[in-house]
Amino acid sequence: MLKPLLLSTTSALILLASAYVQADHHGSKNADGDMLSGKAAIEKAVNDNSFRTDLDKERDQYRNPVETLAFFGIEPNMTVAELGPSSGWYTRILAPLTAEHGKYIGVNGSPNPESDRYERQMQWRESFIDHTSGLFGHNAAARYTGQTVPFAAPNSVDAMLIIRGMHGQIGRGTADALLPEVLTVLKPGGVLGIVQHREREDFDTDPTTTMRGYVKQSYVIELLENAGFELVDTSEINANPKDTADWERGVWSLQAGTPLDEKDPKFREIGESDRMTLKFIKPLN
């Protein structure tokens, strides 16, 4: 039996889909109705997308969604799973992108029965995807990890994205249960895409005991390779040399969720965190 994971979610997540009106908008066709692919499809899902908010777009300069998703090889006809959608920043890109020809799977950890938020966490799966909103299409699914069966059928997922979330899995001690499940559901050659706040290699920190939000790139690579994944490429798409990664409150000092005009001027100049971008695959054999 798979070990349950802790769930971290917010009321904004639960209400994500219901916040939108019904719309006939998909990110995978051009104005003539022709199917787009590759970077062109991603650009449309990012730039011509009525579901994205002004705050979403304000963060593009730091999160580089077009370049990041193209690096991972995301296509509109793929089955794409996203771990920890949180408030839905990437969801509002991935769901319309895959709505017509692919499938989006939002994934969170199993609710903790001992938590005072258990009932609300249990409702997440039913509340997350509103099929009448136009955001998700009719193939989308919301699932929990750590159940008695994997969150998707074995060898059925083209890509799994863990974006700014590995520190939580490592810090809570749940990565050892999660990674075998991800390996099971990915197709041979399927992609595990990681974007993670990057700790300085010269710092003496242990991400299993110190929740700063930053993790060393060498630690993440070793963890995933030991779990059976193959590292095929790295990128500096989301690097930020202005981030010294030595903040008293860790990565949360950078106020990533705060609108630019409300940020401390110091952190407005820095932007968001320095991030590694790593592309792993499930080996073909």
Secondary structure as UniProt FT lines:
FT   HELIX           11..14
FT   TURN            15..16
FT   HELIX           17..19
FT   TURN            27..28
FT   TURN            31..32
FT   HELIX           38..47
FT   TURN            50..51
FT   HELIX           54..58
FT   HELIX           60..63
FT   HELIX           65..71
FT   TURN            72..73
FT   TURN            76..77
FT   STRAND          79..83
FT   TURN            86..87
FT   TURN            89..90
FT   HELIX           91..98
FT   TURN            99..101
FT   STRAND          103..108
FT   TURN            113..114
FT   TURN            116..117
FT   HELIX           118..122
FT   HELIX           124..128
FT   TURN            131..132
FT   STRAND          141..144
FT   TURN            154..155
FT   STRAND          157..163
FT   HELIX           166..171
FT   TURN            172..173
FT   HELIX           175..185
FT   STRAND          186..199
FT   TURN            201..202
FT   TURN            207..209
FT   STRAND          215..216
FT   HELIX           217..226
FT   TURN            227..228
FT   STRAND          230..235
FT   TURN            237..238
FT   TURN            241..242
FT   TURN            248..249
FT   HELIX           250..254
FT   TURN            256..257
FT   HELIX           260..262
FT   HELIX           265..270
FT   STRAND          275..281
//
